[in-house]
Amino acid sequence: LCSIEPINCLPVLMNILSNTFLRLFNSTARIRVWSDPFYRIESPHTKESLFVFCLTYVLTLAAGLPPHFAMSSMEDYKVKSI
């Protein structure tokens, strides 16, 4: 019924419990539960846009780190902590 992975186990358990409660109340309806945990990117344009966004973010972050460390070093020099 359920594989070892917890991603698959919870939807199966919810399906069993909900259908059991429906049977207890003499209902003919059934509930179907499925799991699709990962969003699938189908279009190459979306992949390219995501890549460009991530690259821009990383380059912006990389450009901002050296001045941060330089200013920290200057503050240490001003208070003569070294």
mmCIF file of the N, C-alpha and C atoms, coordinates in Angstrom:
data_MODEL
# 
_entry.id   MODEL 
# 
loop_
_atom_site.group_PDB 
_atom_site.id 
_atom_site.type_symbol 
_atom_site.label_atom_id 
_atom_site.label_alt_id 
_atom_site.label_comp_id 
_atom_site.label_asym_id 
_atom_site.label_entity_id 
_atom_site.label_seq_id 
_atom_site.pdbx_PDB_ins_code 
_atom_site.Cartn_x 
_atom_site.Cartn_y 
_atom_site.Cartn_z 
_atom_site.occupancy 
_atom_site.B_iso_or_equiv 
_atom_site.pdbx_formal_charge 
_atom_site.auth_seq_id 
_atom_site.auth_comp_id 
_atom_site.auth_asym_id 
_atom_site.auth_atom_id 
_atom_site.pdbx_PDB_model_num 
ATOM 1   N N  . LEU A 1 1  ? 0.804   -1.215 0.000   1.00 0.00 ? 1  LEU A N  1 
ATOM 2   C CA . LEU A 1 1  ? 0.000   0.000  0.000   1.00 0.00 ? 1  LEU A CA 1 
ATOM 3   C C  . LEU A 1 1  ? 0.833   1.259  0.000   1.00 0.00 ? 1  LEU A C  1 
ATOM 4   N N  . CYS A 1 2  ? 1.882   1.231  0.797   1.00 0.00 ? 2  CYS A N  1 
ATOM 5   C CA . CYS A 1 2  ? 2.637   2.467  0.997   1.00 0.00 ? 2  CYS A CA 1 
ATOM 6   C C  . CYS A 1 2  ? 4.125   2.175  0.897   1.00 0.00 ? 2  CYS A C  1 
ATOM 7   N N  . SER A 1 3  ? 4.843   2.970  0.138   1.00 0.00 ? 3  SER A N  1 
ATOM 8   C CA . SER A 1 3  ? 6.290   2.778  0.067   1.00 0.00 ? 3  SER A CA 1 
ATOM 9   C C  . SER A 1 3  ? 6.942   3.376  1.306   1.00 0.00 ? 3  SER A C  1 
ATOM 10  N N  . ILE A 1 4  ? 8.222   3.205  1.397   1.00 0.00 ? 4  ILE A N  1 
ATOM 11  C CA . ILE A 1 4  ? 8.953   3.663  2.584   1.00 0.00 ? 4  ILE A CA 1 
ATOM 12  C C  . ILE A 1 4  ? 9.044   5.185  2.636   1.00 0.00 ? 4  ILE A C  1 
ATOM 13  N N  . GLU A 1 5  ? 8.999   5.839  1.497   1.00 0.00 ? 5  GLU A N  1 
ATOM 14  C CA . GLU A 1 5  ? 9.147   7.290  1.462   1.00 0.00 ? 5  GLU A CA 1 
ATOM 15  C C  . GLU A 1 5  ? 7.930   7.977  2.080   1.00 0.00 ? 5  GLU A C  1 
ATOM 16  N N  . PRO A 1 6  ? 8.140   8.940  2.986   1.00 0.00 ? 6  PRO A N  1 
ATOM 17  C CA . PRO A 1 6  ? 7.005   9.600  3.634   1.00 0.00 ? 6  PRO A CA 1 
ATOM 18  C C  . PRO A 1 6  ? 6.194   10.486 2.688   1.00 0.00 ? 6  PRO A C  1 
ATOM 19  N N  . ILE A 1 7  ? 6.779   10.895 1.553   1.00 0.00 ? 7  ILE A N  1 
ATOM 20  C CA . ILE A 1 7  ? 6.036   11.730 0.605   1.00 0.00 ? 7  ILE A CA 1 
ATOM 21  C C  . ILE A 1 7  ? 4.848   10.958 0.059   1.00 0.00 ? 7  ILE A C  1 
ATOM 22  N N  . ASN A 1 8  ? 5.025   9.658  -0.161  1.00 0.00 ? 8  ASN A N  1 
ATOM 23  C CA . ASN A 1 8  ? 3.957   8.837  -0.715  1.00 0.00 ? 8  ASN A CA 1 
ATOM 24  C C  . ASN A 1 8  ? 3.014   8.296  0.347   1.00 0.00 ? 8  ASN A C  1 
ATOM 25  N N  . CYS A 1 9  ? 3.483   8.164  1.559   1.00 0.00 ? 9  CYS A N  1 
ATOM 26  C CA . CYS A 1 9  ? 2.706   7.491  2.593   1.00 0.00 ? 9  CYS A CA 1 
ATOM 27  C C  . CYS A 1 9  ? 1.526   8.330  3.089   1.00 0.00 ? 9  CYS A C  1 
ATOM 28  N N  . LEU A 1 10 ? 1.706   9.619  3.274   1.00 0.00 ? 10 LEU A N  1 
ATOM 29  C CA . LEU A 1 10 ? 0.626   10.449 3.813   1.00 0.00 ? 10 LEU A CA 1 
ATOM 30  C C  . LEU A 1 10 ? -0.597  10.512 2.897   1.00 0.00 ? 10 LEU A C  1 
ATOM 31  N N  . PRO A 1 11 ? -0.457  10.725 1.586   1.00 0.00 ? 11 PRO A N  1 
ATOM 32  C CA . PRO A 1 11 ? -1.657  10.722 0.739   1.00 0.00 ? 11 PRO A CA 1 
ATOM 33  C C  . PRO A 1 11 ? -2.379  9.374  0.728   1.00 0.00 ? 11 PRO A C  1 
ATOM 34  N N  . VAL A 1 12 ? -1.618  8.291  0.770   1.00 0.00 ? 12 VAL A N  1 
ATOM 35  C CA . VAL A 1 12 ? -2.247  6.964  0.799   1.00 0.00 ? 12 VAL A CA 1 
ATOM 36  C C  . VAL A 1 12 ? -3.017  6.790  2.102   1.00 0.00 ? 12 VAL A C  1 
ATOM 37  N N  . LEU A 1 13 ? -2.427  7.195  3.209   1.00 0.00 ? 13 LEU A N  1 
ATOM 38  C CA . LEU A 1 13 ? -3.098  7.092  4.507   1.00 0.00 ? 13 LEU A CA 1 
ATOM 39  C C  . LEU A 1 13 ? -4.366  7.952  4.542   1.00 0.00 ? 13 LEU A C  1 
ATOM 40  N N  . MET A 1 14 ? -4.292  9.169  4.016   1.00 0.00 ? 14 MET A N  1 
ATOM 41  C CA . MET A 1 14 ? -5.480  10.028 3.979   1.00 0.00 ? 14 MET A CA 1 
ATOM 42  C C  . MET A 1 14 ? -6.577  9.423  3.118   1.00 0.00 ? 14 MET A C  1 
ATOM 43  N N  . ASN A 1 15 ? -6.198  8.801  2.020   1.00 0.00 ? 15 ASN A N  1 
ATOM 44  C CA . ASN A 1 15 ? -7.175  8.167  1.151   1.00 0.00 ? 15 ASN A CA 1 
ATOM 45  C C  . ASN A 1 15 ? -7.859  7.008  1.865   1.00 0.00 ? 15 ASN A C  1 
ATOM 46  N N  . ILE A 1 16 ? -7.096  6.173  2.546   1.00 0.00 ? 16 ILE A N  1 
ATOM 47  C CA . ILE A 1 16 ? -7.669  5.032  3.266   1.00 0.00 ? 16 ILE A CA 1 
ATOM 48  C C  . ILE A 1 16 ? -8.600  5.510  4.367   1.00 0.00 ? 16 ILE A C  1 
ATOM 49  N N  . LEU A 1 17 ? -8.156  6.492  5.156   1.00 0.00 ? 17 LEU A N  1 
ATOM 50  C CA . LEU A 1 17 ? -8.985  6.974  6.262   1.00 0.00 ? 17 LEU A CA 1 
ATOM 51  C C  . LEU A 1 17 ? -10.269 7.648  5.779   1.00 0.00 ? 17 LEU A C  1 
ATOM 52  N N  . SER A 1 18 ? -10.152 8.489  4.767   1.00 0.00 ? 18 SER A N  1 
ATOM 53  C CA . SER A 1 18 ? -11.347 9.190  4.302   1.00 0.00 ? 18 SER A CA 1 
ATOM 54  C C  . SER A 1 18 ? -12.353 8.237  3.678   1.00 0.00 ? 18 SER A C  1 
ATOM 55  N N  . ASN A 1 19 ? -11.905 7.260  2.933   1.00 0.00 ? 19 ASN A N  1 
ATOM 56  C CA . ASN A 1 19 ? -12.832 6.292  2.353   1.00 0.00 ? 19 ASN A CA 1 
ATOM 57  C C  . ASN A 1 19 ? -13.426 5.373  3.411   1.00 0.00 ? 19 ASN A C  1 
ATOM 58  N N  . THR A 1 20 ? -12.670 5.084  4.458   1.00 0.00 ? 20 THR A N  1 
ATOM 59  C CA . THR A 1 20 ? -13.214 4.284  5.560   1.00 0.00 ? 20 THR A CA 1 
ATOM 60  C C  . THR A 1 20 ? -14.324 5.043  6.265   1.00 0.00 ? 20 THR A C  1 
ATOM 61  N N  . PHE A 1 21 ? -14.109 6.325  6.533   1.00 0.00 ? 21 PHE A N  1 
ATOM 62  C CA . PHE A 1 21 ? -15.166 7.114  7.186   1.00 0.00 ? 21 PHE A CA 1 
ATOM 63  C C  . PHE A 1 21 ? -16.388 7.258  6.287   1.00 0.00 ? 21 PHE A C  1 
ATOM 64  N N  . LEU A 1 22 ? -16.187 7.371  4.998   1.00 0.00 ? 22 LEU A N  1 
ATOM 65  C CA . LEU A 1 22 ? -17.328 7.446  4.084   1.00 0.00 ? 22 LEU A CA 1 
ATOM 66  C C  . LEU A 1 22 ? -18.129 6.148  4.096   1.00 0.00 ? 22 LEU A C  1 
ATOM 67  N N  . ARG A 1 23 ? -17.447 5.022  4.157   1.00 0.00 ? 23 ARG A N  1 
ATOM 68  C CA . ARG A 1 23 ? -18.151 3.736  4.224   1.00 0.00 ? 23 ARG A CA 1 
ATOM 69  C C  . ARG A 1 23 ? -18.897 3.578  5.535   1.00 0.00 ? 23 ARG A C  1 
ATOM 70  N N  . LEU A 1 24 ? -18.306 4.103  6.614   1.00 0.00 ? 24 LEU A N  1 
ATOM 71  C CA . LEU A 1 24 ? -18.982 4.011  7.923   1.00 0.00 ? 24 LEU A CA 1 
ATOM 72  C C  . LEU A 1 24 ? -20.305 4.769  7.916   1.00 0.00 ? 24 LEU A C  1 
ATOM 73  N N  . PHE A 1 25 ? -20.377 5.845  7.162   1.00 0.00 ? 25 PHE A N  1 
ATOM 74  C CA . PHE A 1 25 ? -21.597 6.649  7.101   1.00 0.00 ? 25 PHE A CA 1 
ATOM 75  C C  . PHE A 1 25 ? -22.485 6.259  5.919   1.00 0.00 ? 25 PHE A C  1 
ATOM 76  N N  . ASN A 1 26 ? -22.250 5.052  5.367   1.00 0.00 ? 26 ASN A N  1 
ATOM 77  C CA . ASN A 1 26 ? -23.063 4.490  4.280   1.00 0.00 ? 26 ASN A CA 1 
ATOM 78  C C  . ASN A 1 26 ? -23.129 5.400  3.052   1.00 0.00 ? 26 ASN A C  1 
ATOM 79  N N  . SER A 1 27 ? -22.025 5.961  2.696   1.00 0.00 ? 27 SER A N  1 
ATOM 80  C CA . SER A 1 27 ? -21.976 6.804  1.515   1.00 0.00 ? 27 SER A CA 1 
ATOM 81  C C  . SER A 1 27 ? -21.430 6.000  0.337   1.00 0.00 ? 27 SER A C  1 
ATOM 82  N N  . THR A 1 28 ? -21.889 6.327  -0.848  1.00 0.00 ? 28 THR A N  1 
ATOM 83  C CA . THR A 1 28 ? -21.377 5.652  -2.042  1.00 0.00 ? 28 THR A CA 1 
ATOM 84  C C  . THR A 1 28 ? -20.252 6.458  -2.696  1.00 0.00 ? 28 THR A C  1 
ATOM 85  N N  . ALA A 1 29 ? -20.009 7.648  -2.219  1.00 0.00 ? 29 ALA A N  1 
ATOM 86  C CA . ALA A 1 29 ? -18.948 8.490  -2.790  1.00 0.00 ? 29 ALA A CA 1 
ATOM 87  C C  . ALA A 1 29 ? -17.584 7.983  -2.340  1.00 0.00 ? 29 ALA A C  1 
ATOM 88  N N  . ARG A 1 30 ? -16.596 8.248  -3.136  1.00 0.00 ? 30 ARG A N  1 
ATOM 89  C CA . ARG A 1 30 ? -15.226 7.883  -2.809  1.00 0.00 ? 30 ARG A CA 1 
ATOM 90  C C  . ARG A 1 30 ? -14.334 9.106  -3.017  1.00 0.00 ? 30 ARG A C  1 
ATOM 91  N N  . ILE A 1 31 ? -13.304 9.216  -2.188  1.00 0.00 ? 31 ILE A N  1 
ATOM 92  C CA . ILE A 1 31 ? -12.343 10.305 -2.301  1.00 0.00 ? 31 ILE A CA 1 
ATOM 93  C C  . ILE A 1 31 ? -11.048 9.731  -2.846  1.00 0.00 ? 31 ILE A C  1 
ATOM 94  N N  . ARG A 1 32 ? -10.502 10.379 -3.844  1.00 0.00 ? 32 ARG A N  1 
ATOM 95  C CA . ARG A 1 32 ? -9.236  9.962  -4.431  1.00 0.00 ? 32 ARG A CA 1 
ATOM 96  C C  . ARG A 1 32 ? -8.182  11.013 -4.112  1.00 0.00 ? 32 ARG A C  1 
ATOM 97  N N  . VAL A 1 33 ? -7.063  10.584 -3.557  1.00 0.00 ? 33 VAL A N  1 
ATOM 98  C CA . VAL A 1 33 ? -5.979  11.485 -3.163  1.00 0.00 ? 33 VAL A CA 1 
ATOM 99  C C  . VAL A 1 33 ? -4.734  11.092 -3.951  1.00 0.00 ? 33 VAL A C  1 
ATOM 100 N N  . TRP A 1 34 ? -3.993  12.102 -4.444  1.00 0.00 ? 34 TRP A N  1 
ATOM 101 C CA . TRP A 1 34 ? -2.748  11.819 -5.147  1.00 0.00 ? 34 TRP A CA 1 
ATOM 102 C C  . TRP A 1 34 ? -1.696  12.815 -4.710  1.00 0.00 ? 34 TRP A C  1 
ATOM 103 N N  . SER A 1 35 ? -0.489  12.452 -4.956  1.00 0.00 ? 35 SER A N  1 
ATOM 104 C CA . SER A 1 35 ? 0.634   13.283 -4.544  1.00 0.00 ? 35 SER A CA 1 
ATOM 105 C C  . SER A 1 35 ? 1.495   13.594 -5.767  1.00 0.00 ? 35 SER A C  1 
ATOM 106 N N  . ASP A 1 36 ? 1.771   14.861 -5.976  1.00 0.00 ? 36 ASP A N  1 
ATOM 107 C CA . ASP A 1 36 ? 2.686   15.310 -7.008  1.00 0.00 ? 36 ASP A CA 1 
ATOM 108 C C  . ASP A 1 36 ? 3.582   16.356 -6.355  1.00 0.00 ? 36 ASP A C  1 
ATOM 109 N N  . PRO A 1 37 ? 4.621   15.924 -5.630  1.00 0.00 ? 37 PRO A N  1 
ATOM 110 C CA . PRO A 1 37 ? 5.351   16.843 -4.765  1.00 0.00 ? 37 PRO A CA 1 
ATOM 111 C C  . PRO A 1 37 ? 6.244   17.857 -5.474  1.00 0.00 ? 37 PRO A C  1 
ATOM 112 N N  . PHE A 1 38 ? 6.630   17.593 -6.703  1.00 0.00 ? 38 PHE A N  1 
ATOM 113 C CA . PHE A 1 38 ? 7.563   18.485 -7.366  1.00 0.00 ? 38 PHE A CA 1 
ATOM 114 C C  . PHE A 1 38 ? 6.895   19.182 -8.538  1.00 0.00 ? 38 PHE A C  1 
ATOM 115 N N  . TYR A 1 39 ? 7.071   20.476 -8.593  1.00 0.00 ? 39 TYR A N  1 
ATOM 116 C CA . TYR A 1 39 ? 6.521   21.253 -9.695  1.00 0.00 ? 39 TYR A CA 1 
ATOM 117 C C  . TYR A 1 39 ? 7.368   20.993 -10.928 1.00 0.00 ? 39 TYR A C  1 
ATOM 118 N N  . ARG A 1 40 ? 6.735   20.638 -12.009 1.00 0.00 ? 40 ARG A N  1 
ATOM 119 C CA . ARG A 1 40 ? 7.467   20.340 -13.241 1.00 0.00 ? 40 ARG A CA 1 
ATOM 120 C C  . ARG A 1 40 ? 7.476   21.557 -14.159 1.00 0.00 ? 40 ARG A C  1 
ATOM 121 N N  . ILE A 1 41 ? 8.664   21.924 -14.591 1.00 0.00 ? 41 ILE A N  1 
ATOM 122 C CA . ILE A 1 41 ? 8.808   23.031 -15.528 1.00 0.00 ? 41 ILE A CA 1 
ATOM 123 C C  . ILE A 1 41 ? 8.887   22.434 -16.927 1.00 0.00 ? 41 ILE A C  1 
ATOM 124 N N  . GLU A 1 42 ? 7.900   22.741 -17.751 1.00 0.00 ? 42 GLU A N  1 
ATOM 125 C CA . GLU A 1 42 ? 7.838   22.141 -19.073 1.00 0.00 ? 42 GLU A CA 1 
ATOM 126 C C  . GLU A 1 42 ? 8.448   23.029 -20.151 1.00 0.00 ? 42 GLU A C  1 
ATOM 127 N N  . SER A 1 43 ? 8.299   24.324 -20.036 1.00 0.00 ? 43 SER A N  1 
ATOM 128 C CA . SER A 1 43 ? 8.715   25.200 -21.125 1.00 0.00 ? 43 SER A CA 1 
ATOM 129 C C  . SER A 1 43 ? 10.193  25.578 -20.991 1.00 0.00 ? 43 SER A C  1 
ATOM 130 N N  . PRO A 1 44 ? 10.945  25.545 -22.104 1.00 0.00 ? 44 PRO A N  1 
ATOM 131 C CA . PRO A 1 44 ? 12.354  25.959 -22.046 1.00 0.00 ? 44 PRO A CA 1 
ATOM 132 C C  . PRO A 1 44 ? 12.516  27.436 -21.714 1.00 0.00 ? 44 PRO A C  1 
ATOM 133 N N  . HIS A 1 45 ? 11.521  28.261 -22.089 1.00 0.00 ? 45 HIS A N  1 
ATOM 134 C CA . HIS A 1 45 ? 11.587  29.682 -21.766 1.00 0.00 ? 45 HIS A CA 1 
ATOM 135 C C  . HIS A 1 45 ? 11.562  29.890 -20.255 1.00 0.00 ? 45 HIS A C  1 
ATOM 136 N N  . THR A 1 46 ? 10.759  29.106 -19.544 1.00 0.00 ? 46 THR A N  1 
ATOM 137 C CA . THR A 1 46 ? 10.683  29.215 -18.083 1.00 0.00 ? 46 THR A CA 1 
ATOM 138 C C  . THR A 1 46 ? 12.004  28.798 -17.455 1.00 0.00 ? 46 THR A C  1 
ATOM 139 N N  . LYS A 1 47 ? 12.607  27.731 -17.974 1.00 0.00 ? 47 LYS A N  1 
ATOM 140 C CA . LYS A 1 47 ? 13.902  27.301 -17.454 1.00 0.00 ? 47 LYS A CA 1 
ATOM 141 C C  . LYS A 1 47 ? 14.967  28.371 -17.673 1.00 0.00 ? 47 LYS A C  1 
ATOM 142 N N  . GLU A 1 48 ? 14.950  28.982 -18.858 1.00 0.00 ? 48 GLU A N  1 
ATOM 143 C CA . GLU A 1 48 ? 15.927  30.016 -19.168 1.00 0.00 ? 48 GLU A CA 1 
ATOM 144 C C  . GLU A 1 48 ? 15.731  31.236 -18.270 1.00 0.00 ? 48 GLU A C  1 
ATOM 145 N N  . SER A 1 49 ? 14.481  31.628 -18.048 1.00 0.00 ? 49 SER A N  1 
ATOM 146 C CA . SER A 1 49 ? 14.196  32.772 -17.177 1.00 0.00 ? 49 SER A CA 1 
ATOM 147 C C  . SER A 1 49 ? 14.629  32.494 -15.748 1.00 0.00 ? 49 SER A C  1 
ATOM 148 N N  . LEU A 1 50 ? 14.393  31.283 -15.276 1.00 0.00 ? 50 LEU A N  1 
ATOM 149 C CA . LEU A 1 50 ? 14.796  30.911 -13.928 1.00 0.00 ? 50 LEU A CA 1 
ATOM 150 C C  . LEU A 1 50 ? 16.319  30.923 -13.801 1.00 0.00 ? 50 LEU A C  1 
ATOM 151 N N  . PHE A 1 51 ? 17.001  30.421 -14.816 1.00 0.00 ? 51 PHE A N  1 
ATOM 152 C CA . PHE A 1 51 ? 18.468  30.421 -14.814 1.00 0.00 ? 51 PHE A CA 1 
ATOM 153 C C  . PHE A 1 51 ? 19.014  31.848 -14.792 1.00 0.00 ? 51 PHE A C  1 
ATOM 154 N N  . VAL A 1 52 ? 18.459  32.723 -15.615 1.00 0.00 ? 52 VAL A N  1 
ATOM 155 C CA . VAL A 1 52 ? 18.930  34.116 -15.672 1.00 0.00 ? 52 VAL A CA 1 
ATOM 156 C C  . VAL A 1 52 ? 18.676  34.813 -14.339 1.00 0.00 ? 52 VAL A C  1 
ATOM 157 N N  . PHE A 1 53 ? 17.527  34.564 -13.725 1.00 0.00 ? 53 PHE A N  1 
ATOM 158 C CA . PHE A 1 53 ? 17.228  35.171 -12.429 1.00 0.00 ? 53 PHE A CA 1 
ATOM 159 C C  . PHE A 1 53 ? 18.213  34.698 -11.359 1.00 0.00 ? 53 PHE A C  1 
ATOM 160 N N  . CYS A 1 54 ? 18.461  33.396 -11.315 1.00 0.00 ? 54 CYS A N  1 
ATOM 161 C CA . CYS A 1 54 ? 19.393  32.863 -10.317 1.00 0.00 ? 54 CYS A CA 1 
ATOM 162 C C  . CYS A 1 54 ? 20.815  33.371 -10.548 1.00 0.00 ? 54 CYS A C  1 
ATOM 163 N N  . LEU A 1 55 ? 21.228  33.422 -11.803 1.00 0.00 ? 55 LEU A N  1 
ATOM 164 C CA . LEU A 1 55 ? 22.562  33.924 -12.119 1.00 0.00 ? 55 LEU A CA 1 
ATOM 165 C C  . LEU A 1 55 ? 22.710  35.393 -11.713 1.00 0.00 ? 55 LEU A C  1 
ATOM 166 N N  . THR A 1 56 ? 21.702  36.203 -12.008 1.00 0.00 ? 56 THR A N  1 
ATOM 167 C CA . THR A 1 56 ? 21.732  37.618 -11.630 1.00 0.00 ? 56 THR A CA 1 
ATOM 168 C C  . THR A 1 56 ? 21.792  37.774 -10.112 1.00 0.00 ? 56 THR A C  1 
ATOM 169 N N  . TYR A 1 57 ? 21.024  36.968 -9.405  1.00 0.00 ? 57 TYR A N  1 
ATOM 170 C CA . TYR A 1 57 ? 21.006  37.028 -7.939  1.00 0.00 ? 57 TYR A CA 1 
ATOM 171 C C  . TYR A 1 57 ? 22.372  36.670 -7.362  1.00 0.00 ? 57 TYR A C  1 
ATOM 172 N N  . VAL A 1 58 ? 22.970  35.593 -7.876  1.00 0.00 ? 58 VAL A N  1 
ATOM 173 C CA . VAL A 1 58 ? 24.268  35.156 -7.365  1.00 0.00 ? 58 VAL A CA 1 
ATOM 174 C C  . VAL A 1 58 ? 25.348  36.186 -7.686  1.00 0.00 ? 58 VAL A C  1 
ATOM 175 N N  . LEU A 1 59 ? 25.330  36.747 -8.885  1.00 0.00 ? 59 LEU A N  1 
ATOM 176 C CA . LEU A 1 59 ? 26.340  37.747 -9.234  1.00 0.00 ? 59 LEU A CA 1 
ATOM 177 C C  . LEU A 1 59 ? 26.181  39.012 -8.409  1.00 0.00 ? 59 LEU A C  1 
ATOM 178 N N  . THR A 1 60 ? 24.953  39.422 -8.134  1.00 0.00 ? 60 THR A N  1 
ATOM 179 C CA . THR A 1 60 ? 24.717  40.591 -7.280  1.00 0.00 ? 60 THR A CA 1 
ATOM 180 C C  . THR A 1 60 ? 25.209  40.332 -5.865  1.00 0.00 ? 60 THR A C  1 
ATOM 181 N N  . LEU A 1 61 ? 24.947  39.127 -5.379  1.00 0.00 ? 61 LEU A N  1 
ATOM 182 C CA . LEU A 1 61 ? 25.408  38.765 -4.044  1.00 0.00 ? 61 LEU A CA 1 
ATOM 183 C C  . LEU A 1 61 ? 26.931  38.724 -3.990  1.00 0.00 ? 61 LEU A C  1 
ATOM 184 N N  . ALA A 1 62 ? 27.552  38.159 -5.020  1.00 0.00 ? 62 ALA A N  1 
ATOM 185 C CA . ALA A 1 62 ? 29.014  38.076 -5.063  1.00 0.00 ? 62 ALA A CA 1 
ATOM 186 C C  . ALA A 1 62 ? 29.643  39.462 -5.160  1.00 0.00 ? 62 ALA A C  1 
ATOM 187 N N  . ALA A 1 63 ? 28.976  40.394 -5.840  1.00 0.00 ? 63 ALA A N  1 
ATOM 188 C CA . ALA A 1 63 ? 29.518  41.749 -5.951  1.00 0.00 ? 63 ALA A CA 1 
ATOM 189 C C  . ALA A 1 63 ? 29.400  42.510 -4.634  1.00 0.00 ? 63 ALA A C  1 
ATOM 190 N N  . GLY A 1 64 ? 28.450  42.137 -3.794  1.00 0.00 ? 64 GLY A N  1 
ATOM 191 C CA . GLY A 1 64 ? 28.258  42.867 -2.546  1.00 0.00 ? 64 GLY A CA 1 
ATOM 192 C C  . GLY A 1 64 ? 29.059  42.345 -1.379  1.00 0.00 ? 64 GLY A C  1 
ATOM 193 N N  . LEU A 1 65 ? 29.604  41.148 -1.478  1.00 0.00 ? 65 LEU A N  1 
ATOM 194 C CA . LEU A 1 65 ? 30.332  40.584 -0.345  1.00 0.00 ? 65 LEU A CA 1 
ATOM 195 C C  . LEU A 1 65 ? 31.712  41.193 -0.101  1.00 0.00 ? 65 LEU A C  1 
ATOM 196 N N  . PRO A 1 66 ? 32.550  41.404 -1.098  1.00 0.00 ? 66 PRO A N  1 
ATOM 197 C CA . PRO A 1 66 ? 33.877  41.982 -0.816  1.00 0.00 ? 66 PRO A CA 1 
ATOM 198 C C  . PRO A 1 66 ? 33.826  43.350 -0.125  1.00 0.00 ? 66 PRO A C  1 
ATOM 199 N N  . PRO A 1 67 ? 32.967  44.285 -0.546  1.00 0.00 ? 67 PRO A N  1 
ATOM 200 C CA . PRO A 1 67 ? 32.908  45.549 0.199   1.00 0.00 ? 67 PRO A CA 1 
ATOM 201 C C  . PRO A 1 67 ? 32.470  45.359 1.651   1.00 0.00 ? 67 PRO A C  1 
ATOM 202 N N  . HIS A 1 68 ? 31.620  44.383 1.898   1.00 0.00 ? 68 HIS A N  1 
ATOM 203 C CA . HIS A 1 68 ? 31.181  44.121 3.272   1.00 0.00 ? 68 HIS A CA 1 
ATOM 204 C C  . HIS A 1 68 ? 32.370  43.711 4.139   1.00 0.00 ? 68 HIS A C  1 
ATOM 205 N N  . PHE A 1 69 ? 33.186  42.798 3.610   1.00 0.00 ? 69 PHE A N  1 
ATOM 206 C CA . PHE A 1 69 ? 34.351  42.360 4.378   1.00 0.00 ? 69 PHE A CA 1 
ATOM 207 C C  . PHE A 1 69 ? 35.381  43.486 4.502   1.00 0.00 ? 69 PHE A C  1 
ATOM 208 N N  . ALA A 1 70 ? 35.515  44.305 3.479   1.00 0.00 ? 70 ALA A N  1 
ATOM 209 C CA . ALA A 1 70 ? 36.467  45.425 3.538   1.00 0.00 ? 70 ALA A CA 1 
ATOM 210 C C  . ALA A 1 70 ? 36.034  46.435 4.593   1.00 0.00 ? 70 ALA A C  1 
ATOM 211 N N  . MET A 1 71 ? 34.744  46.740 4.651   1.00 0.00 ? 71 MET A N  1 
ATOM 212 C CA . MET A 1 71 ? 34.254  47.691 5.652   1.00 0.00 ? 71 MET A CA 1 
ATOM 213 C C  . MET A 1 71 ? 34.417  47.128 7.057   1.00 0.00 ? 71 MET A C  1 
ATOM 214 N N  . SER A 1 72 ? 34.233  45.838 7.205   1.00 0.00 ? 72 SER A N  1 
ATOM 215 C CA . SER A 1 72 ? 34.424  45.223 8.517   1.00 0.00 ? 72 SER A CA 1 
ATOM 216 C C  . SER A 1 72 ? 35.880  45.342 8.943   1.00 0.00 ? 72 SER A C  1 
ATOM 217 N N  . SER A 1 73 ? 36.775  45.145 8.003   1.00 0.00 ? 73 SER A N  1 
ATOM 218 C CA . SER A 1 73 ? 38.194  45.268 8.301   1.00 0.00 ? 73 SER A CA 1 
ATOM 219 C C  . SER A 1 73 ? 38.563  46.714 8.652   1.00 0.00 ? 73 SER A C  1 
ATOM 220 N N  . MET A 1 74 ? 37.971  47.676 7.958   1.00 0.00 ? 74 MET A N  1 
ATOM 221 C CA . MET A 1 74 ? 38.237  49.088 8.252   1.00 0.00 ? 74 MET A CA 1 
ATOM 222 C C  . MET A 1 74 ? 37.731  49.459 9.637   1.00 0.00 ? 74 MET A C  1 
ATOM 223 N N  . GLU A 1 75 ? 36.562  48.924 10.020  1.00 0.00 ? 75 GLU A N  1 
ATOM 224 C CA . GLU A 1 75 ? 36.033  49.207 11.357  1.00 0.00 ? 75 GLU A CA 1 
ATOM 225 C C  . GLU A 1 75 ? 36.979  48.646 12.425  1.00 0.00 ? 75 GLU A C  1 
ATOM 226 N N  . ASP A 1 76 ? 37.522  47.452 12.182  1.00 0.00 ? 76 ASP A N  1 
ATOM 227 C CA . ASP A 1 76 ? 38.472  46.870 13.124  1.00 0.00 ? 76 ASP A CA 1 
ATOM 228 C C  . ASP A 1 76 ? 39.738  47.727 13.215  1.00 0.00 ? 76 ASP A C  1 
ATOM 229 N N  . TYR A 1 77 ? 40.180  48.268 12.085  1.00 0.00 ? 77 TYR A N  1 
ATOM 230 C CA . TYR A 1 77 ? 41.370  49.101 12.073  1.00 0.00 ? 77 TYR A CA 1 
ATOM 231 C C  . TYR A 1 77 ? 41.133  50.407 12.835  1.00 0.00 ? 77 TYR A C  1 
ATOM 232 N N  . LYS A 1 78 ? 39.917  50.988 12.670  1.00 0.00 ? 78 LYS A N  1 
ATOM 233 C CA . LYS A 1 78 ? 39.628  52.262 13.349  1.00 0.00 ? 78 LYS A CA 1 
ATOM 234 C C  . LYS A 1 78 ? 39.626  52.103 14.863  1.00 0.00 ? 78 LYS A C  1 
ATOM 235 N N  . VAL A 1 79 ? 39.100  50.994 15.355  1.00 0.00 ? 79 VAL A N  1 
ATOM 236 C CA . VAL A 1 79 ? 39.054  50.823 16.810  1.00 0.00 ? 79 VAL A CA 1 
ATOM 237 C C  . VAL A 1 79 ? 40.304  50.116 17.323  1.00 0.00 ? 79 VAL A C  1 
ATOM 238 N N  . LYS A 1 80 ? 41.248  49.878 16.419  1.00 0.00 ? 80 LYS A N  1 
ATOM 239 C CA . LYS A 1 80 ? 42.554  49.278 16.744  1.00 0.00 ? 80 LYS A CA 1 
ATOM 240 C C  . LYS A 1 80 ? 42.400  47.943 17.461  1.00 0.00 ? 80 LYS A C  1 
ATOM 241 N N  . SER A 1 81 ? 41.501  47.114 16.905  1.00 0.00 ? 81 SER A N  1 
ATOM 242 C CA . SER A 1 81 ? 41.298  45.796 17.502  1.00 0.00 ? 81 SER A CA 1 
ATOM 243 C C  . SER A 1 81 ? 42.310  44.765 17.003  1.00 0.00 ? 81 SER A C  1 
ATOM 244 N N  . ILE A 1 82 ? 43.072  45.135 15.973  1.00 0.00 ? 82 ILE A N  1 
ATOM 245 C CA . ILE A 1 82 ? 44.066  44.180 15.436  1.00 0.00 ? 82 ILE A CA 1 
ATOM 246 C C  . ILE A 1 82 ? 45.431  44.513 15.965  1.00 0.00 ? 82 ILE A C  1 
# 
